[in-house]
Amino acid sequence: MLIFFDHGTPAPLRPFLKDHTVKKTKDLGWDALSNGELLRAAEEATFEVFLTTDKDIRYQQNLTERVISFFHVSPL
């Protein structure tokens, strides 16, 4: 599974996903993208899961037409 970590997603989660491919915004040079641009880029890159600490993303973005799955994680 291809998993995308948003800007604030805690890196210590990465070892728990060792059987999956995990990329962070900084890994891809996407750390300057806004939420809408970031979501579009992640979907175009065929990421399947988007992990974020932004608990308000569902109010800031229209997620109904997105093909990527979203999960909110608490910062450490």
C-alpha positions in Angstrom: 0.0 0.0 0.0 1.2 3.5 -0.8 0.8 5.8 2.2 1.3 9.5 2.3 2.2 11.4 5.5 1.1 15.1 5.6 3.3 17.8 7.0 2.7 17.1 10.7 2.2 13.4 10.7 4.6 11.9 13.3 7.6 10.1 11.7 7.7 7.6 14.6 4.6 6.0 13.0 6.6 5.0 9.9 8.2 1.8 11.4 4.7 0.4 12.2 4.0 0.5 8.5 7.1 -1.4 7.4 5.2 -3.6 5.0 4.0 -0.5 3.1 5.6 2.3 1.1 5.5 5.5 3.1 6.4 8.9 1.8 6.3 12.3 3.5 5.7 15.7 2.0 9.4 16.6 2.4 10.5 13.4 0.6 8.6 14.5 -2.5 9.4 18.2 -2.3 5.7 18.9 -1.6 6.2 20.7 1.7 5.2 24.1 0.2 1.9 22.8 -1.2 -1.5 23.9 0.3 -4.0 21.2 1.3 -5.9 21.2 -2.0 -2.8 21.1 -4.1 -1.3 18.4 -1.8 -4.4 16.2 -2.1 -4.4 16.5 -5.8 -0.7 15.7 -6.1 -1.1 12.7 -3.7 -4.0 11.3 -5.8 -2.2 11.8 -9.1 0.8 9.9 -7.6 -1.6 7.1 -6.8 -1.3 7.2 -3.0 -4.0 5.1 -1.4 -3.9 6.5 2.2 -3.4 10.1 3.5 -2.4 10.4 7.1 -2.7 13.9 8.6 -2.8 15.7 11.9 -5.1 18.4 10.5 -8.4 17.6 12.2 -10.2 20.3 10.3 -9.3 19.1 6.8 -12.7 17.6 6.3 -14.2 21.1 6.8 -11.6 22.9 4.7 -11.7 20.5 1.7 -14.5 18.7 -0.2 -13.5 15.1 0.4 -16.6 13.5 -1.2 -15.1 13.1 -4.6 -11.6 12.0 -3.4 -10.3 8.5 -4.2 -7.7 8.6 -1.4 -8.6 7.4 2.1 -8.1 9.9 5.0 -7.1 9.2 8.5 -6.5 11.8 11.3 -3.7 11.0 13.7 -2.8 12.9 16.8 0.6 14.6 17.0 3.0 13.1 19.5 
